Amino acid sequence: MASAVTYRPELYLGDSINGKKLDKIMKKLEKRPLLSGVFLIAISHSASDQLDILDARQLAQSYYKKYPLYVVGIAADREEALKLVERLVQECLEARGDCALKEYLLC
């Protein structure tokens, strides 16, 4: 099965995701995404959006085999994912002076 996920080399991680847990999560996402129980922050495929926050269980949908995700962050739950997005926006503002998150995260 082709992977439905590509990971940014320097992933943003929620507070409850550590290195050991990350390896386990990534393996689960590859083999059985329905059991992962985490949220992903990914670059949006939409031209009008910058990021998507989705429950990793959505990777089981055939759409993601055709249109793989570029994941920039992993969080344990939706609230933690929102905090990561806040952090990303703040970093982007400080680094670039704008909120062009796609450009910031893809460079």
C-alpha positions in Angstrom: 0.0 0.0 0.0 1.4 3.4 -1.0 1.8 5.8 1.9 -0.9 8.5 2.3 1.5 10.7 4.2 4.8 12.5 3.7 6.3 14.1 6.8 8.1 17.4 7.1 11.6 16.6 8.3 11.2 18.9 11.3 7.7 18.0 12.6 5.9 20.1 15.1 4.8 17.9 18.0 2.2 18.4 20.6 3.3 18.4 24.2 2.1 14.9 24.8 4.0 13.4 21.7 7.5 12.4 22.5 10.2 10.7 20.4 9.3 7.1 21.4 5.6 7.8 20.9 6.3 9.4 17.5 7.9 6.3 16.0 5.0 4.2 17.2 2.4 6.7 15.8 4.1 6.9 12.4 4.1 3.1 12.2 0.4 2.9 13.1 -0.4 5.5 10.5 1.4 3.5 7.8 -0.2 0.2 8.7 -3.6 0.9 10.4 -4.6 4.5 10.5 -8.0 3.7 12.1 -6.2 2.8 15.3 -3.9 5.8 15.5 -6.0 8.1 17.7 -4.0 11.3 16.9 -4.6 14.5 14.9 -2.5 15.7 12.0 -1.7 19.2 10.8 -1.1 19.1 7.1 -0.6 21.5 4.2 -4.0 22.0 2.6 -4.6 20.9 -0.9 -7.0 23.8 -1.3 -5.7 27.1 -2.7 -7.9 29.1 -0.4 -6.7 27.3 2.8 -3.3 27.0 4.3 -3.5 24.1 6.8 -5.9 21.3 7.6 -6.4 19.7 10.9 -7.7 16.1 10.7 -8.2 13.1 12.7 -5.6 10.6 11.5 -8.3 8.0 11.1 -9.4 9.9 8.0 -6.3 8.5 6.2 -8.2 5.2 5.7 -10.3 7.1 3.1 -9.3 6.4 -0.5 -9.0 10.1 -1.2 -5.7 10.2 0.7 -4.2 7.4 -1.4 -4.8 9.6 -4.5 -3.9 12.9 -2.8 -1.3 12.2 0.0 -0.9 14.6 2.9 2.2 16.6 3.7 2.1 16.5 7.5 3.8 19.3 9.4 2.6 18.5 12.9 1.2 15.7 15.1 -0.9 16.2 18.2 -2.7 13.9 20.6 -6.0 15.6 20.3 -7.8 18.5 18.5 -7.1 21.0 21.3 -3.4 20.2 21.2 -3.5 20.6 17.4 -5.0 24.0 17.7 -2.2 25.1 20.1 0.3 23.9 17.5 -1.3 25.9 14.8 -1.1 29.0 17.1 2.6 28.3 17.6 3.1 28.0 13.9 1.4 31.2 13.2 3.4 33.0 15.8 6.7 31.6 14.5 5.7 32.6 10.9 4.8 36.1 12.0 8.1 36.5 13.8 10.2 35.0 10.9 8.4 36.6 7.9 6.2 39.3 9.2 3.1 37.6 7.6 1.0 34.5 7.9 2.0 32.8 4.6 2.2 29.4 6.4 2.5 27.3 3.3 5.5 29.2 2.1 7.0 29.2 5.6 6.6 25.5 6.1 7.6 24.4 2.7 10.9 26.3 2.5 
